[in-house]
């Protein structure tokens, strides 16, 4: 190996969800390019989602160093375990549905735990890693957030030891959608902005997952910024048979604000106007679904066609992508989410299943879907167009011609993306 790099991450198997997969795959492929990864993560984390299936994907022989962490979600769960877990995973109840406990948890989370609830891991981690790095020939560290408190570990290690530090932002910091929902005081908001600025100015290199985040950060710092998106990997699963019904599947968390009413109305109208569509159509929601979404589906009359599957492991999610007839991708309709590229998009694109995406106009997701020829993208108010496209997909499904013809996907393979990362190292 030519080089050893320390990766500081909160999410590591058996953590579930998309946050863990980015660096799990980098760690898998870094040795291919002569880089030895060492992973530093919490010994006793409070993961909102656990996926035991990801444990088998940890490369054999990789060194994983762990250190205890103290988190507030233990005592917060006494006020409501389900709600504290939801908030810790970014699933924030709609303002109209928030109880006094919800509001209290959000206020405490936003104003007493800056930048996030893992901030108390910074000081002990810096002390531990100073000693650890003194015994190893490691001159480069990488921090990945959220949680963005981990970037404070990198910043302090650079200040103390002079190591090269790369800060990887899987999501933005102060412009991420849920940030404004944390009921921040003006003082807390200033502190978030100050910490963000210090991190962006102090790192040797910044890595982001979208082009709009790159544009945002370029206005805040002169530090070099590289876009390395999330991607897809090759999974050796048995061949998956397509569902016999016309299934439209959404895989992943469906937050309260990911609620395109006109999409739901279009689907309901198709069930009323086309009896054959009604007899064959199923909407499969695989993952955590907010109560606000379920209420909306009930109000429109779509629930008889809905299958609530709940959370499944990553391997099962990959299988579901290949079995479904259409894959549904929904993003919040806001300026802040135009630069959010969900990790699952790349797995969607490689699944050979058409994508039906709904989100803000002019987003990075829209551009990716169009340039790769992997589906169709619509705005929240494009009901007539959405309805027409779904009917077109349905006719192709009946004719057994529903398929995709992707263009240029190889650049988004996890191995190719890891090669881009090694260029920084």
N, C-alpha and C positions, 0 to 999 in steps of 0.2 A: 504494500500500500504506500502511495506517495504522500498521503496527507490524512490526518485525523481531525474530525470536526465534532464539537459537542452541540447537540440539539436539545434545547430547553423547551419542553412542551408540557402543558397540563393534561391534554387528552392523549391517552395511549391505551391500547387494549388491556382490559375488556371494555373500555369506554365505547359507546355506540354513537351513531350519527356521523355526519360528513366531516366534522372537525378532525377526527382521528385519522381519517384515511389519507389525507394529503401527505403527512410526514411518515406514516407507515409505509407508503409506496416509495417515497424518497429514500428511506432507510433500506428498503429492499433492493433498489437499483444503484445506490451510490457506490458500493464495492465494484460494480461493473466498470466504473470509470476511475478506479484507483483511489477512492476515498473511503476511509473507515469511519462509520458513524458511531458515536456513543450517545445514548439517549438519557436525559435526566428528566424525571417526572415525579409526581407525588407518590408517596408510599400508601397513603390512606385517603384517596380523593373521594369527593361526593359527586359522582357522575349522575346526571339526570337520566341518562339512558345507558344501559349495559348491554353489550352484544358479545356473548361468549364465542360466537363464530369467528370473530376477528382475531382471537388468540392464535388460531392455527396459521394466520398470515404473518405473524412475527417471524422474521428471518432467523433461522437457526444460528446460534452463536453470537448474535448481536448483544453487545454489552448495554444493559439497562441499569442505571444508577437511580436509586430512589431515596427520598428524604421525606419525613413526616410533614404534614400540612395541617393547620388549624383553620377550619372554615365555619362560617356563621350559619350554614344551612341546617346544622343539627338542632340548634335552639330555635331557629326560625320555623322548623317543621312542627314544633309544639303548637304554633299558632295555626297550622294547617299544612300538613305534609304535602298534599297534592298541589296546593298553590305555591308553596316554596319551591318545589321541584319545577313547576311550570316557569316561574320567574327565572330560576337559575339556568333554564335552557332557552330563555328568550321568548317564551310563549306568554305574553302579557295580556290579561283579560281586557276586553273592550271597556272603555271608560264608563259606559253606561251600566256595565255589569260588575264593576269593581265594588267589593264590599269594603267596610272600614279596615278589615285585616289586609286586604289587597293593597289599599292605599298606604297603610302603615308600612308594609313590607317594601313597597316600591320607594317610599320616602327614605326609609332606612338604607336600603340598598344603594340608592343614588347619592345620598349625602354623607353617609358615614363610612362607606366602603368605596373610596376613590383610589384608582379608577374602577375597581370591581371587588367582588367578595373574596378574591384570592390574594389580596394585597398583603396579608400577614405572612405569606410565604416568601416574600421578597427578602426581608432581612436575614432569616435563617438560611435561605438558599445562597445568598451572597457569601455569608460566612463559611458555609459548607463547601461551596464551589471554589472559593479562594484556596482552601487547603487541598481540595481535589486536584485543581489545575496545577498546583505547585509540584505535583508528583507525576504529571503527564506532559508529553510533548504535544500540546494542543495550543495552537495560536489563533484559531477561529471558532467563534461560537455563533449559534443561530438561535434566536428566540422567535416563537410563533404565537400570535394572538388573534382573536381573543382566547383567554382573558389577556387584556393588554397590560396587566400588572407584570407579566413575564418580561416585557420589554424593559421594565425598570431593573430587573435582574441583570439583563445584558448591559444596560447603560452603566450600572455601578461596577460591573466586572471590567468593563473597558476602562473606566476611570481609574480603577485600582491597579489593574494588571497590564493595561495597554494592549489587550488582545483585539484582533479584528472582530467586528460585530456586525452581523447581518440581521435586520429586523424584518420578519415575514408577517405581513398583514393579510390574513385570510378574509377579513372584513375591515371596513373603515372603523375609526374610533368615534369621533364626536358627531359624525354624520350618519351613523348606522340608524336604521329606522326606529329601534326601541329606545335610543338614547333620550329623545325628547319626552318619552313617557315616564321617565324616572323621577318626575316631580322634583327637579333640581332647584336649589336655591341659586341666586346669582353668584354667591361665593363658591358653591360647588361647581357650577358651570365654568367659572374662571379657572378653577384648579384643574379640571379636566383639560381645558384648552392649553393651559401652561404645561402640563405633563406631556400632552400630545406634541406640542411644539418642541419641547426639549428632546423627546425621543427622536422626532423626525430630523432634528438638527444634529443629533449626536451620533447616530449610527453611521457606519462606514458605507453601508449599502442598504437600500430598501427594496423589498420584494413585495409585489401586490398581485392580486388574482384577477384584476380587471383593468381595462384601459381608462375607464372613467375615474377609478380610484387613483390611477397614475396621474391623470390630469389634476385631480384635486390636490394631491400631495405636491405636485410640481409647483403649485402656487404658494406652498408653505415652506419649501426647503430647496436648497441647492444640492442636496445629497443625491447621488445617482439612484434612479429608480428603474427596476426591471419588472416587466409583466411576465409572470409564470403562472398561467392559469391552473386550475385543477384539471384532471384528466380521467381517462379510463384505463383499466388494466385488462389483461386477458385472463378469463376465468374458464377453467376446464370443467364445465358442467356437462352432464348428460344432455343430449338434444331435448329441447323443450317444445312440447306441442302447443300450438296456439289454442286459446280458449275457444270453445265452440260458439259461445255467445259473442255479440259485439261489445266487448268490454273496453271501456275507457277508464284507465287507471291513473290515479294520482298517488305517487309514492313519496313519502316524507311528511314532515309536519305541515299541517294546514292551519296557519295562524288566523286569528280573527279578521285581520285586515286583508288577507288573501281571499277575498270574497267577491268574485265577479258576478254580480246579480244577473247581468244580461246573458252570461254563459249558462247559468242555471235555468233561466227562462227559456233560452233557445232549446236546451235539452228537453225541458218539459213540453214545450210546444211541439217538438218533433214526435214525442210519445202520443200526443193527442191527435196530430194530423196524419200520422202514418202508423196504422195498427201493426204492421210487420216490424217496424222499428221498435215499437213498445214491447213486442213479444221477445225480441232478441237483445235489447240493450240492457247493460248493467254498468253502473258507475261504481268502481271499486276504489275506496279510500283506504290506502295502506299506510298507516302511521298515526301519529297523534292528530286528532281533529278537534278544533276548538268548539265550544258549545254554541258560539255565535254562528258558525258555519252550519251546524246541524239545525239550529233554529231557522236559518234562512232556507235550507233545503225543505224543511217541513212546511214553511209558510208558502213556498212556491208549489208544493205538491210533488216534489221529486223523490222523497224518501222511499216510496215503494220500489224504486229502481236502484237504490243505493245499498252497497254491501260495505259495512264498516269492519275492516279486517284488523285494525290495530297495528302496533309496532311489530315488525318482523326483523330477523337478523339480516345481515348484509348479503349473505349468499342467497337467502330466500328472496330478497328484494331484486337481486340480479335475475333470478329465475322468473319472478313476476313480470319484470320488464320484457322479457322475451316471450312470455305467454300472452300478454295483453295484446289487444288489437290496436289501441291508440294509447299513447302516453300523454298525460295531462301535466303541464307545467304552468304554475300560477305564481306571479310575483305581485307584491303590493304596488298599487298604482300611485307612485309618488316620484318626485325628482330624486330623492335620496336612494331609491332602489334601482336606478338606471344602471348603476355600476356593479350591482350584485349579480354574480354568475353562480348559481347553485352548483355544487359539486356533482349532483346527480345528472345535470344536463349532459355531461360528457358520456356518462354511462348510458343515458337515454339515446344519445346519438349513435353509439356503437352497438345498440341492441337490435338494429334492423327493424325497428318499430316506429311508425310515423309519430311525430310530436305535434301536439296541439297546444300552443303556448298563448297565454294571455298576460299582459303586463303593460308597463308604461311605454309610450311611444319613444323610439330613439334609444332604446336600451342596448347594452352590449349583448344581451341574450338574443335580441332580435337580429342583430348583425351576424352572430354566430350561426343561428339556425338557417338564415338565408344563404350564407356563404358555403355552408356544408350540405345544403340541400336535404336537410333531415326532417323538415316539417313545415308548419305554417304558424305565423305569429300574428296576434290581433291585439288591439287596444280594448279597454274595458267596455267601450260603447259600441263596439262593432257587432252588434247582435245579428244583423242580417247576414253579414259575411261569415260569422262563426257558424250560423245555422246552415248556410249553404255548403260550407266546407265539411261539416260533420256529415251532412247528407251525401256528399260526394264520397267521403271515406266509407260510409255505410254501403253505398252501391258497389264500391271496389271490393269491400269485404264479401258481399254476396257473390261477386264474380270471381272471388279467390285471386284477386290481383292487387290486394292491398299490401304494398311494400315500399321500401325506400331505396334510393340510389345515392348514397353519401359521396361527398367530394372532399378530399384533403383531410381526412380524419387522423392520419398517422401522426401529424404534428402535435396532437393532443394525447398521444399515448403516454402513460406514466414513464416509460423508459426514455422517450424523447425529451420529456419535460425535465427529467433528472439530468440529462446531458446539458440542458440549458442552465441548470443550477450549478453544475460543476464548472461551468465557464466563469462563474463568480468566485469560485474557490481556488 
